[in-house]
Amino acid sequence: MTKGIPFHPKPLYLKPLNQTHINPYTHTPKTLLVAGATGATGCQLVRILLEKRHKVRVIVRSAGRLPDDLQKHGNIEIHEGTVLNLSDKEINELVRGCEGVASCLGHNLSLKGIYGKPRKLVEDSVIRLCEAIIQCNPAGKVRLALMNTSGNRNRDLNEKVSFGHRLGIGIIRLLLPPQKDNEQAAEFLRTSIGQSHEIIEWSAVRPDDLTDEDSVSSYELYPSPIRDPLFNPGKTSRINVADFMSRLLTENEVWEDWKGKMPVIYNR
Ligand SMILES: NC(=O)c1ccc[n+]([C@@H]2O[C@H](COP(=O)([O-])OP(=O)(O)OC[C@H]3O[C@@H](n4cnc5c(N)ncnc54)[C@H](OP(=O)(O)O)[C@@H]3O)[C@@H](O)[C@H]2O)c1
């Protein structure tokens, strides 16, 4: 069992926008791109980034699915489409100038979402985003934060799982294509981008059983799961995932701790 690193969100991020302690003279806003911004986690991530006074670009199938406060925010750029159907020129323009990119994409929990096309929504979107970032040849490194799952293993580490777990995940992988898609998306980052890419750095965040809460609470991060996600899952609120992903994209210390890794996040 790996020792955990308690991780407490700073009160700064719990305060509403007009009460934040961000110093306008020292704060450097980043431009960040979020895919999956209409999702339950994605819209929380966008809101947190806007509260931290960053500029956020989003790619959404329908702008009307974004909450009103986000649609009207002065620092959001909304682009209708999908990562997979935008032209090369469009996607390149969207990633150009971004210091960080996040994917909170996931298959909708409907028959069409789970078994219809695109089967490789998450993997192909991550690949396309990486290709666009590379084509833009940015001056500095670009961070890519992927929302992944505790049901996936980090094969860079010796993550031991029981026979029952292996069997269970094998069955889920066969019956539910999104499992394989999530696994392959992280595998692309781990093996094709790797640990020393000249342009892209990445982190694949692995929440456990997702829940909905209104505010950020304390959470813990581990390099590997400390519980079996199938037989003894923990809870992770989507807003805590969003908080952590926002900190990965915007805080250097947090990024240095978790880049090239697949942090597992649990509510405390
Ligand atoms: N145990 C769990 O529950 C669990 C645990 C860990 C990780 N996860 C992973 O985390 C992901 C995100 O979770 P969530 O609850 O925030 O997801 P969510 O609310 O279902 O959001 C999914 C996002 O993906 C978009 N999307 C779906 N199908 C698409 C398509 N064909 N083309 C373009 N965009 C598409 C949705 O857009 P629209 O709004 O247009 O539909 C939405 O923005 C999950 O899907 C899952 O893979 C789940």
PDBQT file of the ligand as one rigid body, heavy atoms in Angstrom, charges set to zero:
ROOT
HETATM    1  N1  LIG A 301     -16.841   6.065 -11.526  1.00  0.00    +0.000 N 
HETATM    2  C1  LIG A 301     -17.092   7.066 -12.332  1.00  0.00    +0.000 C 
HETATM    3  O1  LIG A 301     -18.185   7.520 -12.408  1.00  0.00    +0.000 OA
HETATM    4  C2  LIG A 301     -15.925   7.582 -13.067  1.00  0.00    +0.000 A 
HETATM    5  C3  LIG A 301     -14.817   7.496 -12.345  1.00  0.00    +0.000 A 
HETATM    6  C4  LIG A 301     -13.685   7.977 -12.890  1.00  0.00    +0.000 A 
HETATM    7  C5  LIG A 301     -13.652   8.538 -14.142  1.00  0.00    +0.000 A 
HETATM    8  N2  LIG A 301     -14.738   8.621 -14.886  1.00  0.00    +0.000 N 
HETATM    9  C6  LIG A 301     -14.548   9.246 -16.211  1.00  0.00    +0.000 C 
HETATM   10  O2  LIG A 301     -14.666  10.656 -16.129  1.00  0.00    +0.000 OA
HETATM   11  C7  LIG A 301     -15.375  11.127 -17.279  1.00  0.00    +0.000 C 
HETATM   12  C8  LIG A 301     -15.977  12.483 -17.042  1.00  0.00    +0.000 C 
HETATM   13  O3  LIG A 301     -16.948  12.385 -16.024  1.00  0.00    +0.000 OA
HETATM   14  P1  LIG A 301     -18.219  13.356 -15.996  1.00  0.00    +0.000 P 
HETATM   15  O4  LIG A 301     -19.178  12.766 -15.034  1.00  0.00    +0.000 OA
HETATM   16  O5  LIG A 301     -17.776  14.754 -15.811  1.00  0.00    +0.000 OA
HETATM   17  O6  LIG A 301     -18.752  13.180 -17.513  1.00  0.00    +0.000 OA
HETATM   18  P2  LIG A 301     -20.043  13.789 -18.225  1.00  0.00    +0.000 P 
HETATM   19  O7  LIG A 301     -20.806  14.686 -17.341  1.00  0.00    +0.000 OA
HETATM   20  O8  LIG A 301     -20.768  12.654 -18.865  1.00  0.00    +0.000 OA
HETATM   21  O9  LIG A 301     -19.382  14.704 -19.394  1.00  0.00    +0.000 OA
HETATM   22  C9  LIG A 301     -18.911  14.139 -20.552  1.00  0.00    +0.000 C 
HETATM   23  C10 LIG A 301     -18.469  15.240 -21.494  1.00  0.00    +0.000 C 
HETATM   24  O10 LIG A 301     -18.030  14.624 -22.719  1.00  0.00    +0.000 OA
HETATM   25  C11 LIG A 301     -18.786  15.174 -23.814  1.00  0.00    +0.000 C 
HETATM   26  N3  LIG A 301     -19.056  14.187 -24.831  1.00  0.00    +0.000 N 
HETATM   27  C12 LIG A 301     -19.703  13.003 -24.690  1.00  0.00    +0.000 A 
HETATM   28  N4  LIG A 301     -19.781  12.376 -25.872  1.00  0.00    +0.000 NA
HETATM   29  C13 LIG A 301     -19.176  13.177 -26.771  1.00  0.00    +0.000 A 
HETATM   30  C14 LIG A 301     -18.946  13.085 -28.172  1.00  0.00    +0.000 A 
HETATM   31  N5  LIG A 301     -19.335  12.014 -28.904  1.00  0.00    +0.000 N 
HETATM   32  N6  LIG A 301     -18.303  14.097 -28.784  1.00  0.00    +0.000 NA
HETATM   33  C15 LIG A 301     -17.905  15.171 -28.087  1.00  0.00    +0.000 A 
HETATM   34  N7  LIG A 301     -18.093  15.333 -26.763  1.00  0.00    +0.000 NA
HETATM   35  C16 LIG A 301     -18.723  14.335 -26.114  1.00  0.00    +0.000 A 
HETATM   36  C17 LIG A 301     -20.077  15.660 -23.202  1.00  0.00    +0.000 C 
HETATM   37  O11 LIG A 301     -20.638  16.626 -24.071  1.00  0.00    +0.000 OA
HETATM   38  P3  LIG A 301     -22.252  16.869 -24.168  1.00  0.00    +0.000 P 
HETATM   39  O12 LIG A 301     -22.581  17.730 -22.976  1.00  0.00    +0.000 OA
HETATM   40  O13 LIG A 301     -22.412  17.563 -25.460  1.00  0.00    +0.000 OA
HETATM   41  O14 LIG A 301     -22.902  15.518 -24.107  1.00  0.00    +0.000 OA
HETATM   42  C18 LIG A 301     -19.576  16.224 -21.877  1.00  0.00    +0.000 C 
HETATM   43  O15 LIG A 301     -19.027  17.497 -22.076  1.00  0.00    +0.000 OA
HETATM   44  C19 LIG A 301     -16.393   9.981 -17.470  1.00  0.00    +0.000 C 
HETATM   45  O16 LIG A 301     -16.962   9.972 -18.683  1.00  0.00    +0.000 OA
HETATM   46  C20 LIG A 301     -15.538   8.757 -17.212  1.00  0.00    +0.000 C 
HETATM   47  O17 LIG A 301     -14.872   8.373 -18.395  1.00  0.00    +0.000 OA
HETATM   48  C21 LIG A 301     -15.907   8.167 -14.345  1.00  0.00    +0.000 A 
ENDROOT
TORSDOF 0
